[in-house]
Structures are given as C-alpha cells and as structure tokens.
C-alpha cells in the first residue's frame, strides 16, 4: 500500500460532526419558530421572557439529533448497513425534535 492510498483511506473515514449538528439545530429552530412566533397574545402567567426557553431547548435537541446522524454516518462508513442507518437517523431525529418541542413549550403552549 502506498502512502497516497493510505492517506485517501484515512480521509474517506473521517466524518465532520459540525455540519450535521448545525443543520439539525437549524431545522429545529425553524420548527419551534413556527410555533412561538405565531402567538399573538401570550398568557400573563407564562412570564415576560417565555419565548427564550423554547428557542434554546429545541435547537439543542435538534443538535443532538444531528450528532446522532454524524455518528451513524461514521458507522455506515465502517460497514454498517446504510439503509438501516438512514431509517434509524430519521426516527431518532424526529423523536428528539418532538421531545425538544415538548420540553421547550412545557408550561406555556404545551400544558
């Protein structure tokens, strides 16, 4: 094996984690923005800064789903079934996004 082949094999196995994490957080931010910016008259018992919690917690959950996607990309580059990885990615991301929305809106819109 030459040095060139060895370097190309090492670069092929590397998966960047930041891109899927940022994309997952961005999608989650869009989803939660749809809900919180659509409220015209928030209830007074929610507090003055009620909007901050969902806008922080839900993108963090989306980022966790994106990190799981990066992990599964790494596993599929190491001979894990690609179809199973994609199905598992979608399932885990939807569940983490749903939990992030529930945790973010708990006590306000999710009561």
ChimeraX attribute file (.defattr): number of C-alpha atoms within 10 A of each C-alpha:
attribute: neighborCount
match mode: 1-to-1
recipient: residues
	/A:1	5
	/A:2	6
	/A:3	8
	/A:4	8
	/A:5	9
	/A:6	10
	/A:7	10
	/A:8	10
	/A:9	11
	/A:10	9
	/A:11	9
	/A:12	9
	/A:13	14
	/A:14	11
	/A:15	16
	/A:16	13
	/A:17	16
	/A:18	13
	/A:19	14
	/A:20	22
	/A:21	22
	/A:22	18
	/A:23	17
	/A:24	24
	/A:25	25
	/A:26	17
	/A:27	17
	/A:28	29
	/A:29	23
	/A:30	13
	/A:31	17
	/A:32	23
	/A:33	15
	/A:34	11
	/A:35	13
	/A:36	18
	/A:37	9
	/A:38	9
	/A:39	11
	/A:40	7
	/A:41	6
	/A:42	14
	/A:43	12
	/A:44	8
	/A:45	9
	/A:46	12
	/A:47	10
	/A:48	10
	/A:49	7
	/A:50	19
	/A:51	19
	/A:52	11
	/A:53	14
	/A:54	23
	/A:55	21
	/A:56	16
	/A:57	23
	/A:58	30
	/A:59	27
	/A:60	22
	/A:61	26
	/A:62	31
	/A:63	27
	/A:64	22
	/A:65	27
	/A:66	28
	/A:67	24
	/A:68	21
	/A:69	23
	/A:70	20
	/A:71	18
	/A:72	21
	/A:73	22
	/A:74	18
	/A:75	16
	/A:76	17
	/A:77	15
	/A:78	10
	/A:79	8
	/A:80	13
	/A:81	12
	/A:82	14
	/A:83	10
	/A:84	11
	/A:85	18
	/A:86	15
	/A:87	10
	/A:88	15
	/A:89	21
	/A:90	15
	/A:91	13
	/A:92	17
	/A:93	22
	/A:94	15
	/A:95	15
	/A:96	21
	/A:97	28
	/A:98	16
	/A:99	16
	/A:100	24
	/A:101	24
	/A:102	18
	/A:103	16
	/A:104	24
	/A:105	22
	/A:106	13
	/A:107	12
	/A:108	18
	/A:109	15
	/A:110	10
	/A:111	7
